[in-house]
Amino acid sequence: MPYFHYRELDELRADIAARGHVIPLDGDFAPLAAPARIGERVAANRLAVHPMEGCDGNADGTPGELTRRRWRRFAEGGAALLWGEATAVVPEGRANPRQLLISRGTAPALRSMLEETRAARRARFGTDAGFIVGLQLTHSGRWSHAAPVVAQRAPPIDAVRGAGAALIADAELERLADAFADAAVLARDAGFDFVDIKQCHTYLLNELLASHTREGAYGGTFAQRTRFVREVFAKVAARAPGIALATRLNMYDGVPFRPDGDGAAPTAFDTPYRYGWGAAPGDPLTPDLAEPVRLVGELRALGLGLVNLTMGSPYFNPHVGRPFERPPVDGYAPPEHPLVGVERHLALAGTMQRAHPDLPMIGTGYSWLRQFALHAGAANVAAGGISIVGLGRGALAYPDFAVDGLERGALDANRACIGVSYCTALMRAKHNDLGQYPTGCVPRDRVYAPLLREARRTEGWR
């Protein structure tokens, strides 16, 4: 029997209650239609598209046609906030050979894509007022495809990937902070409303937050582990006035998982666990949000105006970050019912939001709920558990989710994400002339089904 088998809202509500979860659902979407103040800007509604990378840029880091198509579709879909995808600030920080790169050479193409995106918004709605678009700035760290680096030696994670990667030096981090600031200037001049200093999913800045065993200026104490991001924020604020500062932040990393029978289990780890962020040292399977709450407070003093909350790593515990129906090709069957993961997302995000009630935060973890995602989002916003509701995989499958939710009062079950991880499979597929297949929603977007068939052949998947 599939995990998701609910045809009516009451069936989902009953199963939530029977399993003892706390996931409120509300059919009144009015809270999602309300505007949201984000610093000096006002978003037209409280729906967002998460930074969904398509692995479909050109080799030089400029957007490809599928990139531009995706951004146009998101703009036409009605969500007021488009959180632009991962864009490397240096060539060696790209996660794949088709990831976007921001530089003086690529900035004109990024500006052109943004202009097309805003034009698509105006064509659909008659205006782009209240439409806020940002760009996520990143360095992929141990997951960089050409020159991986690590923030610290972390045996449980090194066993997944990165055992042979170089330890990034303090001097290189100092240069990288300048690269983030330079990228923010380019993004502002291209017309983006905000930049996201990415600190999630075990990419470099997230791993720095967890670098308890690192020696030198960027590891050990909380002040030193958070030094790099504070330096980046200060440099961006000084060099790029006028652009808003945001961050997509892991609340909790967890530990690597491995296949185990019909499900999965955590790999062996010692305690105190010294390789995680937002994880209790004595039991890293348990979140501890004291440091994430503290960091957000410190970054606010440096200009932070918007937070996107997430957790886990797509590479070694994907069920934590994105509850799924079927596992990715390099993953494992769910070790828990996906409703456990949904509840975890909502509970931890609620703790973060209530700790900083006047700071707009975007919640994650809704896509598995399919056509009932906005029922959970509306209830959460109404209760003060989050400011803005975002969809990631759900937006790839159903870019018009905001229009349908706000204008029709319902989502179409036949357009919603079904959580079967084909988008991840395409992300993992590398054996073509460009070294990377583009990714998107195979069940809902006709563009991607032929690509998955080809990837099955070239990758040797059954």
Secondary structure, DSSP 4 states (H G I P E B T S, - for coil): --S---SSHHHHHHHHHHTT------S--HHHHS-EEETTEEESSSEEE-----S---TTS---HHHHHHHHHHHHT--SEEEEEEEESSGGG-SSTTSEE-STTTHHHHHHHHHHHHHHHHHHHS--TT-EEEEEEE--GGG-SSS-EESS--HHHHTTTTTTSEEPPHHHHHHHHHHHHHHHHHHHHHT-SEEEE-B-TTSHHHHHHT-TT--STTSSSHHHHTHHHHHHHHHHHHH-TTSEEEEEEES-----EEEETTEEEEPP--SS--S-SSEETTEEEEE--HHHHHHHHHHHTTTEEEEEEE-S-TTT-HHHHS--SS--TTS---SS-HHHHHHHHHHHHHHHHHHSTTS-EEE---GGGGGGHHHHHHHHHHTTS-SEEEESHHHHH-TTHHHIIIIISS--TTTS-----HHHHHHH---STTSS-----TTT-TTTHHHHHHHHHHHT--
